[in-house]
Amino acid sequence: MSTAHDFDIDARGLNCPLPVLRAKQAIGHMQRGQVLRVRATDSDSVRDFGAFCRHSGNESVSFEENGGEYIFYLRKT
C-alpha cells in the first residue's frame, strides 16, 4: 500500500536521530497539508517518529513496515 505524498526522504541506512532530523528539516520547507514520505531502516525510528509527531503537532498519516524497511507518511499541520 502506498499513500500519496508530495516529498520523499530516503533515510535508509541512517541511525537515530538522523531520520527524524532530516524529516524535520524537510517539513520546515513544506506547505501546510503537504505529505512527506520517509523511508528508514532504523527500528528505533518507529518510536522516534511517533514522538516527533506528538511534539511537533504534525500528523502521522500512515505507517508501513516491509521487510525491515519502515515507511512513514507525515502531514505538515
N, C-alpha and C positions, 0 to 999 in steps of 0.2 A: 504494500500500500504506500502511496506517495501523496503527500499533501502539497497543494500549490504553494509556491514560495517566490519571493522577489529577489532574494540574495542567498548566497551559498558560501559556507566556510568549510574547508576541509581541514579538520584538526586531528586527523588520524595520525597516530604515532606520537602525539604530544601528550605530556603528562600534566596533571594538576599543577598550577592553576591556569595553564596556557589556553585550553579550550574556552574557558569562561572569559578570560581576558580578551581573547580575540572576538568573542561574541559581543562583549560589552562595547568594544571599540566599533564594531560594525553597526550595532544598534544605535550608537550615537550619531551616525550619519544617515540613518533611515528616517522616513516619514511615518507619522502615526498610522497604524493599521497595516503597515507592510510586515511581511513574514520573512524570517531568517531561518534557513535550514543549516544546522551544524552537524557534521559527521565526525564522530570521535571514537577512539578505541580504548580510552582510559575508563575502566569500570567505575572509578570514583566520580566521573562526570555525571552519572545519574543523580547522585546526591548533590553535587555542586550546582547543576543547572536548576534543580528544584529550589535550592536556597537562593540562587541568583534571582529567580522569578519572584519569589516571596519578598525579597528585599528591594528589588528594583521596581516592582509593580508591573513588569511586563508579563504577558500572558504565555503560558506554556500551552500551545495549541494541541500538540500531539507528540508522542514518543514511540519510537520503534527500536527493536533490537533484532539484529540479523547477523548471526554467526560471529559474534564478538565485536560487531560494529553497532554503535549507539547513534541514533538519528533523532535530533531534537528539532522541533518547529516552534519558533518563538515569535510572538506578535508584539511589535512595539505599541505601547499604550500611551 
